[in-house]
Amino acid sequence: MKTAEAGLDGPAVLHKPGTFSFQRDGLHFVMDPESPNWAATDARGARLLEWVDGRRGFGELVRLYGEPHPEVGIIGGGSTE
């Protein structure tokens, strides 16, 4: 399936429910208190979830993830090397 067919063609805006998060042993946990949804990720995934704010399009999220963010291990292009 092409991303355009999935509705993730750049301008599609992503939303997430109200969440709370915490970190333990290098893992970042994100939980939705209204339902049984949760995720555990590393610092890069946590940063990506912070960017999902209901204002940014999918294309902007991809661009942001492709930029260097050495503080969370994103060197560029989503690579950790």
PyMOL commands that set and color helices and strands:
alter all, ss='L'
color gray80, all
select helices_A, chain A and resi 43-51+58-66+70-72
alter helices_A, ss='H'
color red, helices_A
select strands_A, chain A and resi 20-24+27-32+37-41
alter strands_A, ss='S'
color yellow, strands_A
deselect
rebuild
show_as cartoon
